[in-house]
Amino acid sequence: MEKNWIKKLKIGFLALSMGFFVACNNKTSEESTTKDEKADKIAQSVANPDNSAQGANEQTTPTKEEDLPKFQFETTVYDFGEIKEGQIVKYIFKFKNVGKTPLVIQNATASCGCTVPEWTKEPIAPNAEGELRVEFNSAGKTGQQLKTVSINANTIPSVTELTIKGTVNAISNMNGPLKNPSK
């Protein structure tokens, strides 16, 4: 009798385990679908920031990657060459939205506090142009410099990187006559 009870317990445990396994697999596929749906909703709200105010039928949301906004930069690297320490270098990265829906830059961050990006805040319509201005302050910087600006936008990929580079030559700290160390 005791052995029969153990068999039933094992069979029950096995059935429970299998049910749990099946439930976990279903939950995983449901979670991935839910995550995909959330990502689509985020992409829709970014692509159409005014959608909530205008009604869902008035604007369409891109469903395919080829319909999304897309950067086309004149260049993604700017070499400022050689400058003296303390100089401020400015450059404007110009781009065009070659996608089929408005391009929205949510944020742009630099790899260093010495580099400050400013960008077009309004949505950039398809075939329209925008710009991202970068200012590099070389105070306290010498030698080879390589700074990146990461742009977060409603594009694929969602992060695009721009680079500024060059050489900062140290300025001389000698402002008067040299002292003779032997005296």
C-alpha positions, 0 to 999 in steps of 0.5 A: 500500500505504501509503495502504491502511494509513493507511485501516485505521488511521483506520477502526480509530481511528474504531471504537475511538473509537466503542466508547469513546464508547458505553462512557462513556455506559454508564458514566455511566448506571451511575454515576448509578444507583449514585449514586442507589442510594447516596443511597437507602441513606443515606436508608434508614440515616438514616430507620431508624438502628436498622435494622442491629440489628433486621433488614431485614424489621422496618422499611420504608424510605420510597421516595417523597418523600411518605413521608419525614419533614417539618418543620412549624414554628410559625414559622421566624423569631423577632424578639427586638425591641430588647435591650441589648448583652450580653443573652442571648436564648433562643427555642425553635422548636417543630415537628411531624413531619408525615411518615410516618417518623421524623425525625432531625436530624443536625446544626444549625449557626449562622451565627455563634459568638454563636448556639448551637442545641440540638435534640432528639437522638432520632428524632421519630416521625410526628405527634410534636413536637420542638424546637430551642432557640436562644441568641443572645449579644449581647455585642459586637454592636450594630445590626440582627442577623440570624442563621440556624440550618441544620438537617441532617435526613433530610427533603427538602430536607435543610437547613432554615433558621431565623432570629432577628433584632432590634436590639441597642442599644449600652450607654453606656461612660460610668461617671464624670464627663466630662473637660473637654477644655479643661483 
